[in-house]
């Protein structure tokens, strides 16, 4: 396994609680839209075994041509050891990235694509939307629906409706409106539904989509293949 040590080159305050850390791109490091990586802080591999409290699974919120690896994350006042160390890092500090993989690349199957996310989950979808803006081949249109109870919506300059590009973006701040809208979107029985958020959020979205007749193969999750059955193979009759 190759571990890339790289430097933070910029820190962006997206909202009062959300930061994006832009990292230098190591020479042979590549990724595609919808990728995540293991993000390690200094000392994570200092002992005989990796210190898991210094490692997090993070989505990459940029595309390669942006020339930085973007890691966007929420850091609350009360947070884990990992997040409190991260909060104090500065430009020039080193971090590690390894085991990079994409579970949710943009499928180009001449269908409508629906991006369903909660809060900072939108960071996973930013590269998909940028990729679509650059090359819309074989994607009918994209609709993004994001719920954030704090109303501090991310990436407003990208996630704004652009009818000429067949892209619509919707933000809601409560669960009732959110799930009503998911039901409305699920009227498209041929669409592809991408869902990013906590495991609880995934389960609730999948239940709503399945009740509306959406099949498991139409639901894309940011999970490894072996984890998908845990979420997608439940029996609706139970």
WOCORMO-V491826 format. One line per field, one symbol per residue. phi: phi as a letter, one per 40 degrees, with the letter a starting at -180 (. if undefined). A space follows every 10 residues. Layout:
BEGIN
phi: ???
END
This chain:
BEGIN
phi: .cbbcabcba bbccadbbbb bcbcccdbcb abdgcbacbb cdgcbcccbc cccbbbcbcc cbbdccgacc bbacbcdcac ddcccddccb dhccbbbafc abcbcccbbf bcbbbbabfc ddcccdcccc ccccacdfbc abbbbbbacc gbccfccccb dbdccfbbbb bbbacdcccc cdcccccccb cbbcbbicdc cdccccdccc ccgccdccbb bcbcdccddd cbbccccc
END
